[in-house]
């Protein structure tokens, strides 16, 4: 059984483009639970199809943003190390945001850098370790055992440029559609209010 798993892991192979899309989807769907909880509560839940569409469009937009970012580092020397750092950082950040309801900002980072060993050791709990293992170590291990294929640097540069441009175009299209939808609903609501306004005597 272990031997079969080892053989299967050795056969894992994907292009840098696929790895970036999977990494982006993982971060958006799995490593941002506190964000989605707060976001869905802010818009009033998923009671309507419009709210569900808004959440899906937001998730897709974030995937495209991450994909553009990852494409800048999609070269063999830095690709895997960069993604491992991203996975591990996201795992720790999501744990503290979900457990303590804190926001990771500049002040929080400054306080973290000023924390001494005693204070830091108090935060090393089993729930943190479990969360880090599941959302940081596990995806990093799968990434490290996967053989990522790269094209010659000129071809790879063209591919990366095309992926970033395509992602940017899709992102702009999604934002435009969302703004158009909001504008249309606002106009409809305004028109409806005008039609139902009582006439002056």
C-alpha positions as CSV (number, residue, x, y, z in Angstrom):
1,X,0.0,0.0,0.0
2,X,2.7,2.4,1.0
3,X,4.7,1.5,-2.1
4,X,1.7,2.2,-4.3
5,X,1.2,5.6,-2.7
6,X,4.9,6.3,-3.2
7,X,4.7,5.3,-6.9
8,X,1.6,7.4,-7.4
9,X,3.2,10.5,-5.8
10,X,6.3,10.1,-8.1
11,X,4.0,10.2,-11.1
12,X,2.5,13.5,-10.1
13,X,3.2,16.0,-12.9
14,X,1.8,19.3,-14.0
15,X,2.7,22.4,-15.8
16,X,3.5,25.7,-14.0
17,X,0.2,27.1,-15.3
18,X,-1.9,24.3,-13.8
19,X,0.1,24.5,-10.5
20,X,-0.7,28.3,-10.3
21,X,-4.4,27.8,-10.9
22,X,-4.6,25.0,-8.3
23,X,-2.6,27.0,-5.8
24,X,-4.8,30.1,-6.3
25,X,-8.0,28.0,-6.0
26,X,-6.7,26.3,-2.8
27,X,-5.9,29.7,-1.2
28,X,-9.3,31.1,-2.1
29,X,-11.4,28.1,-1.2
30,X,-9.5,26.5,1.7
31,X,-7.1,28.9,3.3
32,X,-9.4,31.9,3.7
33,X,-12.3,30.6,5.8
34,X,-12.4,33.6,8.2
35,X,-12.6,36.0,5.2
36,X,-15.5,34.1,3.6
37,X,-17.4,33.9,6.9
38,X,-17.1,37.6,7.4
39,X,-17.8,38.4,3.8
40,X,-21.0,36.2,3.6
41,X,-22.3,37.6,6.8
42,X,-21.6,41.2,5.6
43,X,-23.8,40.7,2.4
44,X,-26.6,39.0,4.4
45,X,-25.9,35.4,3.7
46,X,-26.7,33.3,0.6
47,X,-30.4,33.7,0.7
48,X,-30.7,34.9,-2.9
49,X,-29.2,33.9,-6.2
50,X,-27.7,37.3,-6.5
51,X,-25.8,36.9,-3.3
52,X,-24.5,33.5,-4.4
53,X,-23.5,34.9,-7.8
54,X,-21.7,37.8,-6.0
55,X,-19.8,35.3,-3.8
56,X,-18.8,33.2,-6.8
57,X,-17.7,36.2,-8.8
58,X,-15.6,37.4,-5.9
59,X,-14.0,34.0,-5.5
60,X,-13.2,33.9,-9.2
61,X,-11.7,37.4,-9.1
62,X,-9.5,36.5,-6.2
63,X,-8.3,33.4,-8.0
64,X,-7.4,35.5,-11.0
65,X,-5.5,38.0,-8.8
66,X,-3.5,35.2,-7.1
67,X,-2.9,33.6,-10.5
68,X,-1.4,36.9,-11.8
69,X,0.8,37.2,-8.7
70,X,2.0,33.6,-9.0
71,X,2.8,34.0,-12.6
72,X,5.5,36.5,-11.8
73,X,7.4,33.8,-9.8
74,X,6.7,30.8,-12.2
75,X,10.3,30.0,-12.9
76,X,12.0,26.8,-11.7
77,X,14.4,28.4,-9.4
78,X,11.9,30.3,-7.2
79,X,8.5,28.8,-8.1
80,X,8.1,26.0,-5.5
81,X,9.9,27.8,-2.6
82,X,7.7,30.9,-3.2
83,X,4.5,28.8,-3.1
84,X,5.6,26.9,0.0
85,X,6.1,30.2,1.8
86,X,2.7,31.4,0.6
87,X,1.0,28.2,1.8
88,X,2.6,28.3,5.2
89,X,2.0,32.0,5.8
90,X,-1.6,31.7,4.7
91,X,-2.1,28.8,7.1
92,X,-0.8,30.6,10.1
93,X,-2.6,33.9,9.2
94,X,-6.0,32.1,8.7
95,X,-5.7,30.4,12.0
96,X,-5.1,33.5,14.0
97,X,-7.8,35.4,12.1
98,X,-10.3,32.7,12.6
99,X,-9.4,31.9,16.3
100,X,-9.0,35.5,17.6
101,X,-10.9,37.5,15.1
102,X,-7.9,39.7,14.4
103,X,-6.9,41.4,11.1
104,X,-3.4,41.0,9.7
105,X,-2.3,44.6,9.1
106,X,0.9,46.6,9.4
107,X,0.4,47.1,13.2
108,X,-0.1,43.4,13.7
109,X,3.1,42.5,11.8
110,X,5.0,45.1,13.9
111,X,3.7,43.5,17.1
112,X,4.6,40.1,15.8
113,X,8.2,41.1,15.1
114,X,8.5,42.6,18.6
115,X,7.2,39.4,20.3
116,X,9.8,37.6,22.5
117,X,10.3,33.9,22.8
118,X,8.1,33.5,25.8
119,X,5.1,35.2,24.3
120,X,5.6,33.3,21.0
121,X,5.8,29.9,22.8
122,X,2.4,30.6,24.4
123,X,0.8,30.7,21.0
124,X,2.2,27.3,19.9
125,X,-0.8,25.1,20.6
126,X,-2.1,21.9,19.2
127,X,-4.9,23.6,17.2
128,X,-2.4,25.8,15.6
129,X,-0.1,22.9,14.8
130,X,-3.1,20.9,13.4
131,X,-4.2,23.8,11.2
132,X,-0.7,24.5,10.0
133,X,-0.2,20.8,9.2
134,X,-3.5,20.6,7.2
135,X,-3.3,23.9,5.3
136,X,0.4,24.6,5.2
137,X,2.5,21.4,5.3
138,X,0.1,19.1,3.4
139,X,-0.2,21.3,0.2
140,X,3.5,22.2,0.4
141,X,4.4,18.5,0.5
142,X,2.1,17.7,-2.5
143,X,3.7,20.6,-4.4
144,X,7.3,19.4,-3.6
145,X,6.6,15.9,-4.7
146,X,5.0,17.0,-7.9
147,X,7.2,17.3,-11.0
148,X,6.5,20.8,-12.4
149,X,7.3,21.1,-16.1
150,X,8.7,24.3,-17.5
151,X,9.3,25.3,-21.1
152,X,12.5,27.0,-22.4
153,X,12.7,30.4,-20.8
154,X,11.6,32.3,-23.9
155,X,8.6,30.1,-24.4
156,X,7.9,30.2,-20.7
157,X,8.1,34.0,-20.7
158,X,5.5,34.1,-23.5
159,X,3.2,31.7,-21.7
160,X,3.5,33.6,-18.4
161,X,2.7,36.9,-20.2
162,X,-0.3,35.4,-22.0
163,X,-1.6,33.9,-18.8
164,X,-1.3,37.2,-16.9
165,X,-2.9,39.1,-19.7
166,X,-5.7,36.6,-20.0
167,X,-6.3,36.7,-16.2
168,X,-6.3,40.5,-16.2
169,X,-8.8,40.7,-19.1
170,X,-11.1,38.2,-17.3
171,X,-10.7,40.1,-14.0
172,X,-11.7,43.4,-15.7
173,X,-14.6,41.7,-17.4
174,X,-15.9,40.3,-14.1
175,X,-15.6,43.7,-12.3
176,X,-17.3,45.4,-15.3
177,X,-20.2,42.9,-15.2
178,X,-20.6,43.3,-11.5
179,X,-20.6,47.1,-11.7
180,X,-23.1,47.0,-14.6
181,X,-25.4,44.7,-12.5
182,X,-25.3,46.9,-9.5
183,X,-25.9,50.0,-11.7
184,X,-28.9,48.3,-13.3
185,X,-30.4,47.3,-10.0
186,X,-30.0,50.8,-8.6
187,X,-31.6,52.2,-11.7
188,X,-34.5,49.8,-11.5
189,X,-35.1,50.5,-7.9
190,X,-35.0,54.3,-8.5
191,X,-37.4,53.9,-11.4
192,X,-39.8,51.8,-9.4
193,X,-39.7,54.3,-6.5
194,X,-40.5,57.1,-8.9
195,X,-43.5,55.2,-10.4
196,X,-45.0,54.4,-7.0
197,X,-44.5,57.9,-5.5
198,X,-47.8,59.4,-4.5
199,X,-49.0,62.3,-6.7
200,X,-48.9,65.7,-5.1
201,X,-52.3,67.3,-4.5
